[in-house]
Amino acid sequence: MQLLIFLPLACLLVRWSRLPTLVPVHFTSESADYYADKRTLFIYVLLPGLIYYTAPYLDTENRRRSLIRGVALFLSFVLSVSILAAAA
């Protein structure tokens, strides 16, 4: 399960050469309204791991730890699909 957290990073490294120099990072209902350099994606793909591994410190009473980790896994999946779609 923990390996899924690194899936976006693997997708990014595998598809790096096929990504455009500028990638959309913010969207409105009509279209993308903010673009960033593709190197910015490294920050995005590290966020799920940061959330996943800091969950014990975010919820010291262990009430929502699994929910926090579930959100990190979902974010990891969404980022992976987005990277693969952008590099298609």
N, C-alpha and C positions, 0 to 999 in steps of 0.2 A: 504494500500500500504506500509506503514511504517513497518508493521509487517513482510513483506517479507525479510527485511534486516536481521532479526534475525533467518531466516530459517536455514542458515548454522550452527549457534550455536546450534539450537535445534537438527539438524541431528547429529552433533558431539556428543552431550550429550547422545542422544538415542542410537547411535551405538558405543560408546566409547569402550565397552568391546569386540566388535567384530573386532576392528581395529588391524592390526599388530603393533608390537612395533616400527618398522621402516617403514615409509611410503614414497613413492616417491614424491618429491616436485619439481623436474626439469626433463624435458624430452628433448631428441633429436629426430630426425626423426626415429631413430632405436629403442630406448628404454629409460628407465629412467636412468639418469646418476648421480643423487644426491638423497640421502635418508636422512631423518631426523627423530628424535624421534617424536612420535605422539603428544606429548605435544606442539610441535611447531605449530600444526594446530590451536591452539587457537589464535595465532597472525593472521593467514590467515583469520579466520572467523570473526574477529573483524574489518578487513580492510573495508569491504563494509559499515558498520555502520559509521566508521570514515569518509569515503568519503561522504556518504549521508548527514550526519549532519554537516559537515564543508563546504558543497557546497555554502551556502550563504556567507561565508567568503572568499571562493576561487574566487567567481565571484560577486563582489560587485555591478557591473552595471546590474546584472540580465539578461545577454545576453545568457549565456550558462548553467544556473543553472539546467534547466530540462535535458539537455544533460549529465551533470555531475551526476545527480541523476539517470538517466537511465543507465549509465555505472555501477554505484554502484549496481543497481538492477540486471543487467545482471551478474555481478561478483558474486553476492549472489546466483543466480540460478546455475551458473557453479560450484561454490564451493559445493553447496548442492548435486548436481548430482555426483560430484567427491567423496564426502565423502560416499554417499550411495553405489556407485560402489565399493569403496575400502573395505567396510565392508560387501560386499555380500558374 
